[in-house]
Each structure stands twice: as C-alpha cells, then as structure tokens.
Amino acid sequence: MESVITALTTHKIALIIAAIISILIVLSVLKRLIKLAVVFLAIIVLYIAYLAYTGQQVPKTKQEALKHVMVKIEQLKKESKKKFKGGL
C-alpha cells in the first residue's frame, strides 16, 4: 500500500489520473443513487394519485402511511392464501 502512495506522490501525472478516475467513480455512483431516488419518488407520487383517484384516504403522516401499507400487505397475504388453498 505504501508503494502505491509513494508512486502516486512522486508521479504527478499518475496522481491526476487517479484523482480523475476516483471522481468519475463517485459521480457514477451518485448518478445511480439519484436515478433510484427519482424512481422511488415517482412510485410514491403515482400511489398517492391512485389513492386520490379511487377516493381512498391519502395518509398525511409517515406513521399513517406505514400503517396503511401494512394493512394492504396483510390483505394481500390473506387473499393469496385463499386463492392458493382454493386452487389446489
């Protein structure tokens, strides 16, 4: 590890190239995280629009939203168990 640090400090061009590569890697990771955040935000907006369109109550707080999601998950579990039991 010390040899890499020594090589980078003695060769300024290698240090500049390593810095540019590091910056590109960090920017690509940030770009992917931003894309993921935008997709997640779009899904949330579409879900809220769906709730408003169907006339269901839109959760106002984070706790209400989590409770609403957990209730929906439990409903899906019960429905899927009924379908699998009836279909076998």
C-alpha positions in Angstrom: 0.0 0.0 0.0 2.9 2.3 0.8 4.4 1.7 -2.6 1.1 2.8 -4.3 1.1 6.0 -2.2 4.7 6.7 -2.9 4.2 6.1 -6.7 1.3 8.5 -6.7 3.1 11.2 -4.8 6.2 11.0 -6.9 4.4 10.8 -10.3 2.1 13.8 -10.5 0.5 12.7 -13.7 -0.4 9.3 -12.2 -1.9 11.2 -9.2 -4.0 13.4 -11.5 -5.2 10.3 -13.5 -6.1 8.5 -10.2 -8.0 11.6 -9.0 -10.0 11.9 -12.2 -10.8 8.2 -12.1 -11.9 8.5 -8.5 -14.1 11.5 -9.3 -15.7 9.6 -12.2 -16.5 6.6 -10.0 -18.0 8.8 -7.3 -20.1 10.7 -9.8 -21.4 7.5 -11.4 -22.5 6.1 -8.0 -24.2 9.4 -7.2 -25.9 9.4 -10.6 -27.3 5.9 -9.9 -28.5 6.9 -6.5 -30.2 10.0 -7.8 -31.9 7.8 -10.5 -33.1 5.4 -7.8 -34.4 8.3 -5.7 -36.3 9.7 -8.7 -37.9 6.3 -9.5 -38.9 5.8 -5.9 -40.4 9.3 -5.7 -42.3 8.7 -8.9 -43.7 5.5 -7.5 -44.8 7.3 -4.3 -46.5 10.1 -6.4 -48.3 7.5 -8.6 -49.5 5.6 -5.5 -50.8 8.8 -3.9 -52.5 9.7 -7.2 -54.1 6.2 -7.3 -55.4 6.7 -3.8 -56.9 10.1 -4.6 -58.4 8.8 -7.8 -60.1 5.8 -6.1 -61.4 8.0 -3.3 -59.4 6.4 -0.6 -57.9 8.4 2.2 -54.4 9.7 1.5 -52.1 9.3 4.5 -50.9 12.6 6.0 -48.0 11.4 8.2 -45.3 8.8 7.9 -47.0 6.7 10.6 -50.3 6.7 8.8 -48.6 5.7 5.6 -46.8 2.8 7.2 -50.0 1.6 8.8 -51.8 1.9 5.5 -49.1 -0.1 3.7 -49.0 -2.8 6.4 -52.8 -3.2 6.3 -52.6 -3.6 2.5 -49.9 -6.2 2.8 -51.9 -8.2 5.3 -54.9 -8.1 2.9 -52.8 -9.3 0.0 -51.4 -12.1 2.2 -55.0 -13.2 3.2 -56.2 -13.1 -0.4 -53.3 -15.0 -1.7 -53.7 -17.7 0.9 -57.4 -18.1 0.0 -56.5 -18.3 -3.7 -53.8 -20.9 -3.2 -56.0 -23.0 -0.9 -58.9 -22.9 -3.3 -56.8 -23.6 -6.3 -55.1 -26.7 -5.0 
